[in-house]
């Protein structure tokens, strides 16, 4: 089996070595394509591979068509909207993600952003504390659970809403389950977004939902920018001069937000939630291990298509 690691933005060198070790110990071949600049390079490389490990690289219908021997694609990370699931399914190609492997990294960044905002972007003026504040976790998956774990150490009061997570699971973590997104937003001074980008969630964070937020609320988005209705967000920020939006995904209307709300808006230069050495290692090694297990035993535990 020939397993391709295709990363326009490469894994750390140490992570690549560990991924290759997993693959080669299983008796398979590793092909490495890093820092490629043209899609054609990817199309030429996939022609004879059996599996692909990617990060945010686009595996669309054209790539899938070019990969004549392809049997499995694993996205090293939680989100997988960069892979064309419909095209993969039509070819009986398994698509997996590696849930949970970078959850702590994203959760820690969430709190870094919250502290940065609460302390007024470290501008020297008096800020506020997180202790005793109400935190709402919108989607209680792997990242949301790590956010809750950290929030307990900060002494925050923690609430969560997740249509797919039973209330008893949330309650076991000492978190208060709520019955709707509207209730979550109305209850909490800080809301941390962890919903995926799907047909149902795109633009779902709109003005009608944001209007529920209490005074001096902050929304933290380390999920996907597509879930935000950016026109509504900009209008809401203009109307609610006490509201802050903090994210690690550059919005489409970033230029407008920076000019209009310099003291209430912040974005990192690029999406960095999972960008830690530990998360790189964890997600990459998990991807390689899942591929090996799939070929050896047929295990499809993390299949998403």
FIGUTOR-980462 format. One record per residue (C-alpha): residue number from 1; x, y, z. Coordinates in nm, 2 decimals. Layout:
N
{k = NUM&xx = X&yy = Y&zz = Z}
...
//
This chain:
305
{k = 1&xx = 0.00&yy = 0.00&zz = 0.00}
{k = 2&xx = 0.12&yy = 0.35&zz = -0.09}
{k = 3&xx = 0.01&yy = 0.61&zz = 0.16}
{k = 4&xx = 0.05&yy = 0.98&zz = 0.07}
{k = 5&xx = 0.10&yy = 1.26&zz = 0.32}
{k = 6&xx = -0.02&yy = 1.56&zz = 0.12}
{k = 7&xx = 0.03&yy = 1.88&zz = 0.32}
{k = 8&xx = 0.05&yy = 2.22&zz = 0.16}
{k = 9&xx = 0.12&yy = 2.34&zz = 0.52}
{k = 10&xx = 0.34&yy = 2.06&zz = 0.65}
{k = 11&xx = 0.33&yy = 1.88&zz = 0.98}
{k = 12&xx = 0.63&yy = 1.95&zz = 1.20}
{k = 13&xx = 0.93&yy = 1.74&zz = 1.10}
{k = 14&xx = 0.91&yy = 1.54&zz = 1.42}
{k = 15&xx = 0.55&yy = 1.46&zz = 1.35}
{k = 16&xx = 0.63&yy = 1.35&zz = 0.99}
{k = 17&xx = 0.89&yy = 1.11&zz = 1.13}
{k = 18&xx = 0.64&yy = 0.95&zz = 1.37}
{k = 19&xx = 0.38&yy = 0.92&zz = 1.10}
{k = 20&xx = 0.62&yy = 0.75&zz = 0.86}
{k = 21&xx = 0.73&yy = 0.52&zz = 1.14}
{k = 22&xx = 0.37&yy = 0.40&zz = 1.19}
{k = 23&xx = 0.32&yy = 0.35&zz = 0.82}
{k = 24&xx = 0.65&yy = 0.18&zz = 0.75}
{k = 25&xx = 0.63&yy = -0.05&zz = 1.06}
{k = 26&xx = 0.31&yy = -0.18&zz = 0.91}
{k = 27&xx = 0.50&yy = -0.27&zz = 0.59}
{k = 28&xx = 0.35&yy = 0.01&zz = 0.38}
{k = 29&xx = 0.52&yy = 0.28&zz = 0.16}
{k = 30&xx = 0.51&yy = 0.65&zz = 0.24}
{k = 31&xx = 0.50&yy = 0.92&zz = -0.02}
{k = 32&xx = 0.55&yy = 1.28&zz = 0.10}
{k = 33&xx = 0.42&yy = 1.59&zz = -0.08}
{k = 34&xx = 0.48&yy = 1.91&zz = 0.12}
{k = 35&xx = 0.46&yy = 2.28&zz = 0.05}
{k = 36&xx = 0.31&yy = 2.22&zz = -0.29}
{k = 37&xx = 0.21&yy = 2.54&zz = -0.47}
{k = 38&xx = -0.01&yy = 2.41&zz = -0.76}
{k = 39&xx = -0.31&yy = 2.17&zz = -0.76}
{k = 40&xx = -0.15&yy = 2.00&zz = -1.05}
{k = 41&xx = 0.13&yy = 1.87&zz = -0.83}
{k = 42&xx = -0.13&yy = 1.70&zz = -0.61}
{k = 43&xx = -0.31&yy = 1.56&zz = -0.91}
{k = 44&xx = 0.01&yy = 1.41&zz = -1.04}
{k = 45&xx = 0.11&yy = 1.26&zz = -0.71}
{k = 46&xx = -0.22&yy = 1.09&zz = -0.63}
{k = 47&xx = -0.23&yy = 0.87&zz = -0.94}
{k = 48&xx = -0.10&yy = 0.56&zz = -0.77}
{k = 49&xx = -0.17&yy = 0.60&zz = -0.40}
{k = 50&xx = -0.40&yy = 0.39&zz = -0.19}
{k = 51&xx = -0.45&yy = 0.63&zz = 0.09}
{k = 52&xx = -0.41&yy = 1.00&zz = 0.16}
{k = 53&xx = -0.35&yy = 1.19&zz = 0.48}
{k = 54&xx = -0.43&yy = 1.56&zz = 0.46}
{k = 55&xx = -0.47&yy = 1.86&zz = 0.69}
{k = 56&xx = -0.66&yy = 2.15&zz = 0.53}
{k = 57&xx = -0.58&yy = 2.04&zz = 0.17}
{k = 58&xx = -0.87&yy = 2.02&zz = -0.07}
{k = 59&xx = -0.96&yy = 1.67&zz = -0.18}
{k = 60&xx = -1.23&yy = 1.75&zz = -0.44}
{k = 61&xx = -1.39&yy = 1.55&zz = -0.72}
{k = 62&xx = -1.10&yy = 1.62&zz = -0.96}
{k = 63&xx = -0.84&yy = 1.49&zz = -0.71}
{k = 64&xx = -1.05&yy = 1.18&zz = -0.63}
{k = 65&xx = -1.09&yy = 1.11&zz = -1.00}
{k = 66&xx = -0.72&yy = 1.13&zz = -1.06}
{k = 67&xx = -0.65&yy = 0.89&zz = -0.77}
{k = 68&xx = -0.74&yy = 0.56&zz = -0.94}
{k = 69&xx = -0.63&yy = 0.33&zz = -0.66}
{k = 70&xx = -0.76&yy = 0.55&zz = -0.37}
{k = 71&xx = -0.94&yy = 0.36&zz = -0.09}
{k = 72&xx = -0.93&yy = 0.60&zz = 0.21}
{k = 73&xx = -0.87&yy = 0.96&zz = 0.29}
{k = 74&xx = -0.80&yy = 1.07&zz = 0.65}
{k = 75&xx = -0.82&yy = 1.44&zz = 0.75}
{k = 76&xx = -0.58&yy = 1.49&zz = 1.04}
{k = 77&xx = -0.81&yy = 1.70&zz = 1.25}
{k = 78&xx = -1.18&yy = 1.73&zz = 1.34}
{k = 79&xx = -1.33&yy = 1.92&zz = 1.05}
{k = 80&xx = -1.35&yy = 1.75&zz = 0.71}
{k = 81&xx = -1.53&yy = 2.00&zz = 0.49}
{k = 82&xx = -1.22&yy = 2.01&zz = 0.27}
{k = 83&xx = -1.30&yy = 1.66&zz = 0.14}
{k = 84&xx = -1.57&yy = 1.61&zz = -0.12}
{k = 85&xx = -1.77&yy = 1.34&zz = 0.06}
{k = 86&xx = -2.02&yy = 1.29&zz = -0.22}
{k = 87&xx = -1.74&yy = 1.22&zz = -0.48}
{k = 88&xx = -1.56&yy = 0.99&zz = -0.23}
{k = 89&xx = -1.88&yy = 0.79&zz = -0.16}
{k = 90&xx = -1.95&yy = 0.75&zz = -0.53}
{k = 91&xx = -1.61&yy = 0.58&zz = -0.56}
{k = 92&xx = -1.66&yy = 0.37&zz = -0.24}
{k = 93&xx = -1.37&yy = 0.56&zz = -0.08}
{k = 94&xx = -1.38&yy = 0.58&zz = 0.30}
{k = 95&xx = -1.33&yy = 0.93&zz = 0.45}
{k = 96&xx = -1.23&yy = 0.97&zz = 0.81}
{k = 97&xx = -1.13&yy = 1.24&zz = 1.05}
{k = 98&xx = -0.93&yy = 1.22&zz = 1.38}
{k = 99&xx = -1.17&yy = 1.36&zz = 1.64}
{k = 100&xx = -1.03&yy = 1.46&zz = 1.97}
{k = 101&xx = -0.67&yy = 1.47&zz = 1.88}
{k = 102&xx = -0.64&yy = 1.85&zz = 1.87}
{k = 103&xx = -0.92&yy = 1.93&zz = 2.11}
{k = 104&xx = -0.71&yy = 2.04&zz = 2.40}
{k = 105&xx = -0.51&yy = 2.28&zz = 2.17}
{k = 106&xx = -0.83&yy = 2.45&zz = 2.05}
{k = 107&xx = -0.97&yy = 2.47&zz = 2.40}
{k = 108&xx = -0.65&yy = 2.63&zz = 2.54}
{k = 109&xx = -0.66&yy = 2.88&zz = 2.25}
{k = 110&xx = -1.02&yy = 2.96&zz = 2.34}
{k = 111&xx = -0.91&yy = 3.07&zz = 2.69}
{k = 112&xx = -0.62&yy = 3.26&zz = 2.55}
{k = 113&xx = -0.86&yy = 3.46&zz = 2.34}
{k = 114&xx = -1.10&yy = 3.50&zz = 2.63}
{k = 115&xx = -0.83&yy = 3.64&zz = 2.86}
{k = 116&xx = -0.70&yy = 3.86&zz = 2.59}
{k = 117&xx = -1.04&yy = 4.01&zz = 2.54}
{k = 118&xx = -1.12&yy = 4.03&zz = 2.91}
{k = 119&xx = -0.80&yy = 4.22&zz = 2.97}
{k = 120&xx = -0.88&yy = 4.47&zz = 2.69}
{k = 121&xx = -0.62&yy = 4.33&zz = 2.45}
{k = 122&xx = -0.35&yy = 4.41&zz = 2.71}
{k = 123&xx = -0.37&yy = 4.78&zz = 2.64}
{k = 124&xx = -0.30&yy = 4.87&zz = 3.01}
{k = 125&xx = -0.65&yy = 4.96&zz = 3.10}
{k = 126&xx = -0.85&yy = 4.78&zz = 3.38}
{k = 127&xx = -1.01&yy = 4.46&zz = 3.25}
{k = 128&xx = -1.23&yy = 4.20&zz = 3.40}
{k = 129&xx = -1.19&yy = 3.85&zz = 3.54}
{k = 130&xx = -1.33&yy = 3.52&zz = 3.41}
{k = 131&xx = -1.40&yy = 3.39&zz = 3.76}
{k = 132&xx = -1.77&yy = 3.38&zz = 3.84}
{k = 133&xx = -1.87&yy = 3.46&zz = 3.48}
{k = 134&xx = -2.12&yy = 3.25&zz = 3.29}
{k = 135&xx = -1.97&yy = 3.05&zz = 3.00}
{k = 136&xx = -2.19&yy = 2.90&zz = 2.73}
{k = 137&xx = -2.05&yy = 2.62&zz = 2.52}
{k = 138&xx = -2.23&yy = 2.59&zz = 2.18}
{k = 139&xx = -2.18&yy = 2.22&zz = 2.08}
{k = 140&xx = -2.05&yy = 1.99&zz = 2.34}
{k = 141&xx = -1.81&yy = 1.77&zz = 2.15}
{k = 142&xx = -1.45&yy = 1.69&zz = 2.21}
{k = 143&xx = -1.34&yy = 2.06&zz = 2.21}
{k = 144&xx = -1.64&yy = 2.17&zz = 2.41}
{k = 145&xx = -1.57&yy = 1.92&zz = 2.68}
{k = 146&xx = -1.21&yy = 2.04&zz = 2.71}
{k = 147&xx = -1.33&yy = 2.40&zz = 2.73}
{k = 148&xx = -1.56&yy = 2.29&zz = 3.01}
{k = 149&xx = -1.27&yy = 2.12&zz = 3.19}
{k = 150&xx = -1.05&yy = 2.43&zz = 3.17}
{k = 151&xx = -1.34&yy = 2.66&zz = 3.27}
{k = 152&xx = -1.38&yy = 2.47&zz = 3.59}
{k = 153&xx = -1.03&yy = 2.57&zz = 3.69}
{k = 154&xx = -1.12&yy = 2.94&zz = 3.62}
{k = 155&xx = -1.42&yy = 2.92&zz = 3.85}
{k = 156&xx = -1.67&yy = 2.99&zz = 3.58}
{k = 157&xx = -2.04&yy = 2.88&zz = 3.58}
{k = 158&xx = -2.07&yy = 2.66&zz = 3.28}
{k = 159&xx = -2.36&yy = 2.59&zz = 3.05}
{k = 160&xx = -2.39&yy = 2.40&zz = 2.72}
{k = 161&xx = -2.63&yy = 2.34&zz = 2.44}
{k = 162&xx = -2.59&yy = 2.05&zz = 2.19}
{k = 163&xx = -2.89&yy = 1.90&zz = 2.01}
{k = 164&xx = -2.70&yy = 1.57&zz = 1.97}
{k = 165&xx = -2.56&yy = 1.53&zz = 2.32}
{k = 166&xx = -2.78&yy = 1.39&zz = 2.59}
{k = 167&xx = -2.83&yy = 1.61&zz = 2.89}
{k = 168&xx = -2.71&yy = 1.35&zz = 3.13}
{k = 169&xx = -2.37&yy = 1.34&zz = 2.95}
{k = 170&xx = -2.34&yy = 1.72&zz = 3.00}
{k = 171&xx = -2.45&yy = 1.70&zz = 3.36}
{k = 172&xx = -2.18&yy = 1.44&zz = 3.44}
{k = 173&xx = -1.92&yy = 1.70&zz = 3.37}
{k = 174&xx = -2.07&yy = 1.95&zz = 3.61}
{k = 175&xx = -2.21&yy = 2.15&zz = 3.32}
{k = 176&xx = -2.57&yy = 2.28&zz = 3.31}
{k = 177&xx = -2.75&yy = 2.17&zz = 2.99}
{k = 178&xx = -2.99&yy = 2.41&zz = 2.82}
{k = 179&xx = -3.27&yy = 2.34&zz = 2.58}
{k = 180&xx = -3.19&yy = 2.58&zz = 2.29}
{k = 181&xx = -2.93&yy = 2.80&zz = 2.14}
{k = 182&xx = -3.15&yy = 3.10&zz = 2.23}
{k = 183&xx = -3.15&yy = 3.01&zz = 2.59}
{k = 184&xx = -2.77&yy = 2.96&zz = 2.59}
{k = 185&xx = -2.71&yy = 3.30&zz = 2.44}
{k = 186&xx = -2.95&yy = 3.47&zz = 2.68}
{k = 187&xx = -2.79&yy = 3.31&zz = 2.98}
{k = 188&xx = -2.42&yy = 3.35&zz = 2.92}
{k = 189&xx = -2.17&yy = 3.65&zz = 2.92}
{k = 190&xx = -1.92&yy = 3.44&zz = 2.72}
{k = 191&xx = -2.03&yy = 3.20&zz = 2.44}
{k = 192&xx = -1.77&yy = 2.97&zz = 2.28}
{k = 193&xx = -1.86&yy = 2.83&zz = 1.94}
{k = 194&xx = -1.77&yy = 2.47&zz = 1.85}
{k = 195&xx = -2.03&yy = 2.38&zz = 1.59}
{k = 196&xx = -1.92&yy = 2.23&zz = 1.25}
{k = 197&xx = -1.99&yy = 2.39&zz = 0.92}
{k = 198&xx = -2.28&yy = 2.21&zz = 0.76}
{k = 199&xx = -2.58&yy = 2.30&zz = 0.55}
{k = 200&xx = -2.78&yy = 2.35&zz = 0.87}
{k = 201&xx = -2.52&yy = 2.55&zz = 1.06}
{k = 202&xx = -2.40&yy = 2.79&zz = 0.79}
{k = 203&xx = -2.50&yy = 3.15&zz = 0.87}
{k = 204&xx = -2.69&yy = 3.01&zz = 1.18}
{k = 205&xx = -2.52&yy = 3.26&zz = 1.41}
{k = 206&xx = -2.73&yy = 3.55&zz = 1.30}
{k = 207&xx = -2.86&yy = 3.87&zz = 1.45}
{k = 208&xx = -3.18&yy = 3.71&zz = 1.58}
{k = 209&xx = -2.97&yy = 3.48&zz = 1.79}
{k = 210&xx = -2.71&yy = 3.74&zz = 1.89}
{k = 211&xx = -2.99&yy = 3.97&zz = 2.01}
{k = 212&xx = -3.04&yy = 3.73&zz = 2.30}
{k = 213&xx = -2.70&yy = 3.80&zz = 2.45}
{k = 214&xx = -2.68&yy = 3.99&zz = 2.78}
{k = 215&xx = -2.49&yy = 4.32&zz = 2.82}
{k = 216&xx = -2.11&yy = 4.31&zz = 2.78}
{k = 217&xx = -2.12&yy = 3.97&zz = 2.61}
{k = 218&xx = -1.83&yy = 3.81&zz = 2.42}
{k = 219&xx = -1.86&yy = 3.56&zz = 2.14}
{k = 220&xx = -1.55&yy = 3.34&zz = 2.08}
{k = 221&xx = -1.53&yy = 3.15&zz = 1.75}
{k = 222&xx = -1.27&yy = 2.88&zz = 1.71}
{k = 223&xx = -1.50&yy = 2.67&zz = 1.49}
{k = 224&xx = -1.57&yy = 2.78&zz = 1.13}
{k = 225&xx = -1.63&yy = 3.13&zz = 0.99}
{k = 226&xx = -1.91&yy = 3.00&zz = 0.76}
{k = 227&xx = -2.13&yy = 2.95&zz = 1.06}
{k = 228&xx = -2.14&yy = 3.32&zz = 1.12}
{k = 229&xx = -2.38&yy = 3.54&zz = 0.93}
{k = 230&xx = -2.12&yy = 3.82&zz = 0.89}
{k = 231&xx = -2.36&yy = 4.08&zz = 0.76}
{k = 232&xx = -2.57&yy = 4.03&zz = 1.07}
{k = 233&xx = -2.26&yy = 4.03&zz = 1.29}
{k = 234&xx = -2.14&yy = 4.36&zz = 1.16}
{k = 235&xx = -2.48&yy = 4.52&zz = 1.21}
{k = 236&xx = -2.51&yy = 4.38&zz = 1.56}
{k = 237&xx = -2.17&yy = 4.51&zz = 1.66}
{k = 238&xx = -2.27&yy = 4.85&zz = 1.53}
{k = 239&xx = -2.59&yy = 4.84&zz = 1.74}
{k = 240&xx = -2.45&yy = 4.68&zz = 2.05}
{k = 241&xx = -2.14&yy = 4.88&zz = 2.15}
{k = 242&xx = -2.08&yy = 4.66&zz = 2.45}
{k = 243&xx = -2.04&yy = 4.33&zz = 2.24}
{k = 244&xx = -1.71&yy = 4.18&zz = 2.14}
{k = 245&xx = -1.63&yy = 3.92&zz = 1.88}
{k = 246&xx = -1.30&yy = 3.72&zz = 1.91}
{k = 247&xx = -1.20&yy = 3.45&zz = 1.66}
{k = 248&xx = -0.91&yy = 3.26&zz = 1.51}
{k = 249&xx = -1.07&yy = 3.25&zz = 1.17}
{k = 250&xx = -1.03&yy = 3.56&zz = 0.96}
{k = 251&xx = -1.38&yy = 3.67&zz = 0.85}
{k = 252&xx = -1.47&yy = 3.76&zz = 0.50}
{k = 253&xx = -1.54&yy = 4.12&zz = 0.62}
{k = 254&xx = -1.23&yy = 4.14&zz = 0.83}
{k = 255&xx = -1.13&yy = 4.48&zz = 0.69}
{k = 256&xx = -1.46&yy = 4.64&zz = 0.79}
{k = 257&xx = -1.46&yy = 4.49&zz = 1.14}
{k = 258&xx = -1.10&yy = 4.60&zz = 1.21}
{k = 259&xx = -1.18&yy = 4.96&zz = 1.11}
{k = 260&xx = -1.52&yy = 4.99&zz = 1.27}
{k = 261&xx = -1.46&yy = 4.80&zz = 1.60}
{k = 262&xx = -1.09&yy = 4.81&zz = 1.68}
{k = 263&xx = -1.14&yy = 4.78&zz = 2.05}
{k = 264&xx = -1.41&yy = 4.51&zz = 2.04}
{k = 265&xx = -1.29&yy = 4.27&zz = 1.76}
{k = 266&xx = -0.98&yy = 4.05&zz = 1.72}
{k = 267&xx = -0.88&yy = 3.78&zz = 1.48}
{k = 268&xx = -0.56&yy = 3.58&zz = 1.47}
{k = 269&xx = -0.36&yy = 3.62&zz = 1.14}
{k = 270&xx = -0.46&yy = 3.26&zz = 1.04}
{k = 271&xx = -0.65&yy = 2.97&zz = 1.20}
{k = 272&xx = -0.42&yy = 2.85&zz = 1.47}
{k = 273&xx = -0.64&yy = 2.65&zz = 1.71}
{k = 274&xx = -0.48&yy = 2.32&zz = 1.63}
{k = 275&xx = -0.14&yy = 2.45&zz = 1.56}
{k = 276&xx = 0.06&yy = 2.31&zz = 1.84}
{k = 277&xx = 0.35&yy = 2.06&zz = 1.83}
{k = 278&xx = 0.14&yy = 1.82&zz = 2.04}
{k = 279&xx = -0.17&yy = 1.85&zz = 1.82}
{k = 280&xx = 0.04&yy = 1.80&zz = 1.51}
{k = 281&xx = 0.18&yy = 1.48&zz = 1.65}
{k = 282&xx = -0.15&yy = 1.35&zz = 1.78}
{k = 283&xx = -0.36&yy = 1.41&zz = 1.47}
{k = 284&xx = -0.09&yy = 1.29&zz = 1.23}
{k = 285&xx = -0.01&yy = 0.97&zz = 1.42}
{k = 286&xx = -0.38&yy = 0.90&zz = 1.46}
{k = 287&xx = -0.44&yy = 0.94&zz = 1.09}
{k = 288&xx = -0.17&yy = 0.70&zz = 1.01}
{k = 289&xx = -0.28&yy = 0.45&zz = 1.27}
{k = 290&xx = -0.64&yy = 0.46&zz = 1.14}
{k = 291&xx = -0.53&yy = 0.40&zz = 0.79}
{k = 292&xx = -0.31&yy = 0.10&zz = 0.90}
{k = 293&xx = -0.60&yy = -0.04&zz = 1.10}
{k = 294&xx = -0.84&yy = 0.01&zz = 0.81}
{k = 295&xx = -0.61&yy = -0.19&zz = 0.58}
{k = 296&xx = -0.53&yy = -0.46&zz = 0.84}
{k = 297&xx = -0.87&yy = -0.51&zz = 1.00}
{k = 298&xx = -1.13&yy = -0.31&zz = 0.80}
{k = 299&xx = -1.20&yy = -0.08&zz = 1.10}
{k = 300&xx = -1.41&yy = 0.22&zz = 0.99}
{k = 301&xx = -1.48&yy = 0.36&zz = 1.34}
{k = 302&xx = -1.41&yy = 0.73&zz = 1.24}
{k = 303&xx = -1.57&yy = 0.71&zz = 0.89}
{k = 304&xx = -1.77&yy = 1.03&zz = 0.82}
{k = 305&xx = -1.92&yy = 0.95&zz = 0.47}
//
